């Protein structure tokens, strides 16, 4: 069956076709039959007898105008009043932000997803803040549909009168192809043959069935074969007659001209020096060649089917990856205040733009592949019918069919799988933990800047090195973890290095901001090192958007036993106190050293979970030191570090304390 905007062609027995108009949700037809339309569409055709009465000509012209208007209005109005999803007349129509109209229930309701609806017409992803209930109802369109339904009922109640034909079709010549669409007796002569539909048409029926628009303007129309498909006699090798010598039977096949000939044609100038073959031998060779080309096309077509499936699966994977990223953006935006709503719309619109561009490209690619696959399928069907024909007809049609098989096979072999490039998603990552307090200037998360090791603050002992990393430069730098690469002098010669991954301290509450004596530095302790050994260190920062470059390499030599002059500090755990959002640490070590020793003390702390970097607090000559800005009911680890300007340090004992669950004890 071939369809065109409400007109369908059905073939019941392969020899005759009938024309009817299909209306939405109706099984009855209102269009006149082809024999009623014929007199008003065919003009000044030779062999057609016209009535001489001027009155009848005027009536014919009026009927022609009314019928054309009827055909156009029926198809256009029906399409404009149909929902693009259910293909029925609109029921409670609502208008989307993109200006397209859908039925509210169930069409639009099934498309809504978290206040987003994707228009099935333009593929635009529309955001509706109030949900489907906020979309306006198109009352004017409902009134038009009601009047349209009333007019339809009135038309069905009135009888349709057949127009009187004004012309008489010419007689059919014997042995010529006839139109397979005409219902007249006898049918008109076939003027053209459509290779895609495999049907012969007269001029009038060809205009009705093949309008100048897609997909019919791509059909291949040729002259019909001299033998009618409706009455094909059983032809043998000797039944063919030479087209030049009318009474001579066809016995030879000219390989140079690729046409059948008789014995007399061999002696003419046209075929005198051409290669000839007996028609039986040529028939077998050409049939075998077409069969081989058909098998090759089948193989290529199967590859196209697999490629189309892979392309569609890849499209789904791309959409799932984009949906996953969209969910991540939504979950983070929902955690922020109302001021971030405009920024979220910007992010989602940008991501939707990227998706739409890539999806449109992939949809176009799949459409091209589908077109190639359908063309290959149609050509295979046509080739199968050619292979079933008699010898003369097969030889005459073999040349054009072989060329089509070769061309379509090349088209199928040119189809390649093009996976979607998801690399752009690396640039669409967001992390708003630090941006909750920076609502005026938001951007996509980028890979961290190269971290800087503050060599003036680094220190070492006999078995440990303390690396101090400067805080990020910009407010948008989000660092989830640090990666430390280090090796000894011997490992360097062997090209061996060790790697330690340290998670950054979570800063949703900006623990170091506003805390007294807080330096904001990140401290990393590398313990269990060899004594008196040279080490090389470099650090890189990582977040969801990527990884930074490595920092500059820092060289550090651990001390020998007894070389350090810094006294070991001590934390007295029994005198420490816990509160809901703070902990007080007690240590007399800052007061036990003389001022001329020039020793500084730092309190290091971090949550007891996984491997995390340390936050620092500078201590000034007191015994009790309180750390503020901690989370409630969370266990923290504390250690005291003493260091001198020479880069020597000592670490105290480590203790773990947990904050209170509420503010009752503060």
N, C-alpha and C positions, 0 to 999 in steps of 0.2 A: 504494500500500500504506500502511495506517495501522497503527502499532505501539503497544502498551501493555504494558510489563513482561512480555515473553515471549509475548504473544498477538498474532498477525498476521492481517490480513484480506486475502486475495488475490482479485482479480477476474479470472477467466479470459476471459469473453466479455462482461462488462458487465451480464449479466442474472442471474447467480447467484454467490453467495459461499459459501465454506466456512471453518470455524473450526478452527484447529489451534494447539497449544502448541509453541513452539520452545525447545529446551533448548540450553545452551552446548555447542558442538562436537559436536552430534548432529543427525542428519537425521530420526530417527524420532520420532513423536509418541506421548505416553502419555496425553493427555487424551481423555476420551470425546467423541464427536461431539455436536453441539447437540441432536439429537433424543433423545439419552440423558439430557441434562441437563435438558431442558424440564420434565418432570413434577415435578422437585424444586424448582424455582425459582418456578413459577407457582402462586399460591394463590387460591382462591375467585374465579376469574374467571367471569363469567356466560357461559353457553353451553358450559361444560366439564363433562363427565360424570365423576363420581368413583365408584370401586368402593365398595360399601357394607361390605365386610368389614373389621372392626377389625384383624385380623391384617395385612392388606395395608397399612393405613394406618400401622401401627407399622413395618413393613418399609420403607415409603416414607420415613418420618421418619428412620430409621437410615441409609438410603442417602444421604439429603440431607445429614445431618451429616457422614458420612464423605467425601462428595464435596467439600463446602465446605472441610473441613480439608485434603483432598488438594490442592485448587487453591491455597489460601493457603500451605501449607508448601512446595510445589514452587517457587512464585515467590520467596518470601522466602529460603529456604535457598540456592537457586541464586545469587541476587544477593549474599548475604553472603559466599559462598565464592569469589567471582570477583575477580580482580585488576582494578582500575579502568583499567589500561592495555591489557592483552592480552585482557581479558574471558574468560579461561580460569580454571579452578580454580587456586588458588595453587600454585606450584612453588617450593619452598625459600622460604617467606615470611619476610620480615624486617620489623621494625617501625621506623618513622621517629621522630625526636624529637617530631613532632606527633601521635603515636599512631596514624597510619594505616599500613596494611600493603600491601606490594608484593612481587611476585616479584623475587628477587634478580637472576636472569639470564633474559632480557636487559633487563627493564623498568627496574629500579633502576640498573643499571650504565650505561645510556645517559643517565640523568638527572644523573649526577654531573659536577660541573665545579669543579675546584680546591677539593675538600672541601665544596662546597655542593651541595645537592640541593633542587629545587623540588617540593613535594608536588603531584601532579596533582589531588588532591581539594580541599584547602583553600587551595592556591596559596601556602603558607607557604614561605619560603626558609630551609631548615634548615642550620646549620653542623655538620659532623661532623668532629671533629679527627682521628680515626684513619682516615677514609675508610670505604668500604663494608664493609670487613672488620670494623669495630668495631660495626656494627649487630647487635643480638641476633636470633637465629633463633627463630621462634614454633613450637616443637615441638608444643605442645598443638593449635594450629590444623592442623598437618600430620596429627596423629592423627585429628582430626575429619574431615578430607577423605578419609583412607583409609577410614574407616568409611562415609562417605557414598558413596564409589565402590562399596564392597562391597554396600551396600543397593541401589544403582542396578542392579548386575548381577543381583541376586536378583529385583528387580521386573521386569526385562526378560525373565528366564527364565520367570516366571509369566504365564499367559494372563490378559488383562483381560476380565472378563465384563460384557456390557452389561446395565444395569438394565432391568427390565421396565417399560414405561410404564404408569402408573396412570390416565391421563386420555386422553381422545380430543378432538382439536381440532375446533372447530366447522367447519361447511361454509363455503366461500368464496362470497360473494355475487357474482353476475355483474356485470361492469362496474366493480368496485371494485379499488383497488390491493391488491397482495398483498406479503407480506414477501419480500425478495430474499435473505435469509440462511437461511431455513428449507429443510431438505432433505426435509421431508415432502411427500407427494403426496395431496391438493393442499396448497399452502402456506397458512399462516395469513393472515388479513387484516392489512394494513398499518395500524398505529395512528399512526405518526409518520414524518416524512420529515426526514432530516438534510441540510441544504443544503450543509454542508462536505464530507460524504462523498458526497452525491448518491445516497443509498441509502434505500429504504423499509424499515422495521423493524416487526415485531410487538412487543408489550410485552415478551415474554421475551427476544427477541434484542436489543432495545434495552438492556435491563439488562446483558446480557453484553458487548455491544460498546462501551457508553458508560458506564463507571464514573464515579463522582462525584470525579474528580481530573483534573489537567492531563494532556494538552491537551483531553480530551474534554468537560470541563464548560464549555468555551467555545464548543462547537459550537452552531449555531442549529438547533433542533428545531421543526418546524412540522407542521401537519396535512397529510396526503398529498393530492395532487390526485385528483379523482374517477376519472381515467383511469389505469389501470395502465401502468407503464413497460414491463412485460413483454409487453404486447399492445396497443400503441398503434395504433389504426386510422388510416388516412390520411383526414384531415378537410379538407373544403373550407369555403368561406365559408358555405354553406347547411347544413352538417352539424351546426353547433352548435345546441343547444336551449336556450331561455330557461329560467333557473332558477325563474322565477315562473310563467310560462305554459308548462307542460311540453311542449305540442305545437307551440308556435310557434318557428320558426327564428330564430337570432340574425342580425340584419341591421344593427343600429345599435350605436354606442359612445358612452356618456354621458361627455362630457368633464368634467363636474362631479364625478361619482361615480367616474370611471375604471373603468367596468365595461361589459361587453357587455349589450345589451338587445334586445328584439324591437319590432315596430311597436306592439303593444298597450301596452308599458311607457311609451311616450311620452305616452299619454293619462292615465296614473295620476298620483296626487298626488305620488308619490315622484320622478318624472322630468318632471313637467308643464312646469316652467319652466327645465329644464336645457338646456345646449347639447349637441346631438347631432351626430354625424358618421357618414357611411356607414362600415361596418366596413372596407371596402377602403382608404379614405382614412386612417382612423385607424391601420390596420395599418402602412401605409407611413410615416406621420409618427412613430409610436412607435418603429418599427424604426430609422428614421434617427436619432432622438434618442438611442437607446441606443447606436448605433454611434459617434456623435460623443462621447458620454461615455466609451465604452470606449477610443477613441483618445486622449482626454485623459488617462485613467488610465494607458495604456501609456507616454505621455511622462513623466508624473510618476514612474512606476515605474522607468524608465530612469535618471532623476535620482537616485532612491534607491539604485540599484545603484552608480552612480558615487560617491555620497557614502559609502556603506559601504566601498567600496574605499579611498577617500581616508582614511577614519577608521582603517581597519586599517593602512594604510601609515604614517599618523601615529603610531599606537601603536607600530609597529616602530621608527620614528625616535626616539620617546621612550625606548624600552627600550635602544636603542643608545647614546643620549646618557647614560643612567643607567649602563649597563655601562661606558662609557668613564670616567665619573667614578669608578665603583667600582674599576676597574683602577688608576687613579691613586692612590686611597686605599691599595689593597693594596701597590702598589710602594713607597710611602713608609713604610708600617707595617713591611714586611719588612726595611727598612734599620735599624730601631731595635732596641733590646735587648728581652729577654723581658718587661720591666716594662711595655711599651706595649701588650701583647696585649689587656688589658682595655679600654683606650681604643679600640683598633681595632674591637673588637666593638661598642662603643657607637656609633661613627661609622657602621659598616655597618648596624647595626640601625635607626638613625635614617633613613639613606638608604633602606633597604628599606621602612620604614614609609611614607615619602613616596611611593615607587614603588607600593606596594600600594594605598594610598588612591586614587591617580590611576588606576591600572590597573583597580581595581574599578569606579570611576565610568565609565571608558571602556568596560569590558566590558558594564556595564549599558546604556549608551547604544547600543552595537552590537546587543545583544539586542533592544532596543526597535525599532531599525531593521529587524532581521531579521524580527521579528514583523509589522511593517507591510508589508514586502516580500512575505512569504509570504501574508498576508491578501489583498494586491492580486493576487498570482498566482492564488490560489484563486478570487477573485471574477471575474477575467478568464476563467478556464475555465468557471465557471458562466454568465457572460454569453454566452460563445460558444455554449453549449448552448441557452440561452434563445432566442438569435437564430435557431437552426435549427428551433425548434418551429413548429407551425402557428399560424395567425392568432389563434385564440381563446385558446390556451394562452399565447402570447406576450403578448397584451394583458392577460391576467389576472395574469401574473407581472411585468409591466413596472414597475408602481408600486414594489414592494419592491426590485426590482433596481436601478432608477434611484436610489432613496434610498441604497442601499449603495454604488453607484458614486460618488455625490457625496461621501458620508462618507469613503470610502477615499481618494478623490482629495485631499480636504482633509488627511487624515492624511499622505499622501505629500508633499504640498507643505509640510507643517510640518517635515519633516526638514531639519535644517541641519547643516553641517559645523562641528564644534567642535574646533579644534586644541588640542593639549595645551600647557599653560602650563609652559614650562621655565625660567621666571625664578627659581624657587626654587633651581635648581642653582647660581646665583651665590652663595648662602649656604652651599653645601656644598663649597667649595674648601678644600684643605689644603695646607700647605707646612711641612715639619718640619725644614728645614735648621738653624734656630736652636733648635728644640725638642728636639734630640737630647740636650742637656744639661739639659733641663727636663722630666722624665718624670712629675712628680707632678700637674701641672695643665695639661691640654691642652684646647684648644677649636678650633672651626672657625676657619679663617683669615678675618679680616675686612679690609676696606679699611684702608689705613694712616691714622694720624692726620695731621692737618695739620702739615707740617714747619715748623720755626722757623729763620729765618735769623738767625744771631748777628751782629748789626751791630757789636758791639764787637770782633769778630775779623776782619771783612771789611777788605780793603785794595784799592788800585788803583795802577796805574802809568800811563804815558802811552798805552799801547795794550792794557791788560789789566785785568780786574776779577777779584778772588778772592772767591768767595762761600763762607762757612763755614756749614754746616748742622749744627745740634745733633743728637746721636744720638737714636734713638727713645726715647720715654718708658717704654714697658712692655716686658717680656721677650718678649711675643707679637707685637710689631710687626715684621713682615717686609716689607722694602722691596726690590723687585727693580730698580727704576730710578727716576730723578728726571727730571722734565720742567721745564725752565727756560724761562720766557717773559720776553722783554725787548724793549725798544724805546727809541729815542732820543727827544729832545724833538720833533724834526721828524716822526718816525714816529708819535708819539702824536697829533699834530694830524691826520695822514692816516689814523689808525686802522689802522696796520700794525704788526705785531709779528713777531719772530723766535722760533723754538722750537728748543731743543736738548734731545735725549734722552740722558741719561747713565746708564749701567748702574751699579748699586751694586756695591761690592766684595763678592764672594762671601764669606760668613762661616760656611761649614760648620765651619771649625776655630777660629772666634772669634779671628782673627788679632790683634785689638787687645787682647784680654783677657789680662792677665798679662804683656804686653810692657812693658819699662821705658820710661818717659817717653811712653807712648802716650796720646793725648788722647781717642781714640774719635770725633773729629769727622770729618765728611765735607767735603772741600774740592773745589770745582769751579772750574776755571780757564776763563774766557771771554776768548779772545785775539782779536787782529786787530780791535780796536775803534778808533774815531776818537779823536784826541787832543783834550783839552779839551772833551769833549761830555758832556752830562747824559744818564744812562741810568736806566731804571726796570726793576726785576727782581721776579719772584715765582716760587715753586717749588711743585710738587705732587709727591707720592709715589705710586707705582703698584706693585701686586702682582696676583696672579691673582684676588683677590677683588674688585678694583675700584680706583678712583682716589680719592685724597683731595681735599679742597678746596684751593684755592690759598692760599699763605701771604700774609702782609701784604706790600704793595709796598714795596720798598726803593729809595731814590734814591741814585745814586752818580755822581760827576763824575770823569772821567779827567783825568790831569795833562797839563800842557803840556810840551813838550820842555825838559829841563834844570831842571824845577821840583822834581824829587825830590832829596832830600839823602841818600838811603839808598844806600850803595855796593853794587854788583852782586856777589853771591857767586859762587864758582867751585868746581866739583867736579873733583878731579884723578883722572881715570879710571884712569890707569896704576897708581895706588897703592891702588885698591880691590881687595877680595878677595871671592871667592865660596865659600860653603860649601853643605852639603846643605839646611839649613833656615834659613839666615841669609846676609846679605851685609853686608860692612863697607865703608862709604863714607868716603872721605878728603877733607877740606876744611879749610883753615886760616882760612876767612872768619870763623867765630865768634870767633877769637882776634885777628883783625886790626882789630876795631872797639874803640873806647874805651868804657868803661863809662858815661861821661856822655852818650854818644850815645843810650843807651837803645834799642838795636836788638836785636830777638829774631830767632832763626834757627829755621826749621822744615824738616825733611826730609820731602818728599812722595814717595810711592811708590805704584805700582799695577801689576798684571799688564799685559803688553803684549798686549792682545786687545780688539778692538772699542773702544768709547768708554766708559771707566769713570771713576768718581770716584776721588779721591786720598785715601789715608790719610796721617795726619800723625804726626810724631815730633818732640818738642821737643828741641832741642840746647842743651847747656850748656858753652860755652867749651872744647871739645875738638876735636882735629883728626880723630880717627877715631870713627866713629859706626856701630854695628852694629844691623841690623834683624833681629829674631828672628821666629819663627813663620811662615816662608814655606814654600811647597810645594816639594818636590824637583823638579829638572829643569824649572823654569818660568822664563821670561824676565820680568824686572821692569824697569820704567822709574822712574828717580829724578831728582828736581830739588830744588834748595835754594832756599828763599824767605827773604828778609830783610825785616822790616817794623818800623815805628816806631809809637808811640802815635797819631800823626796820621793813620794809615790809609794811609801811603805804603809801597810795597813794590817789591822788585826780584827777578827770577827768574834763577837761574843757568842754565848750560848743562844740557841733558838728556842722560842716559846710560842705556844699556840693559845689564843684566847678568843672567846666567842662573845659577840655583842648580845645585849638583852633583847628579848622579844618585844618589849614595849617601853614606854617612857616612864614607867612607875618609879624607877630607881634614880632618875636623873635629878 
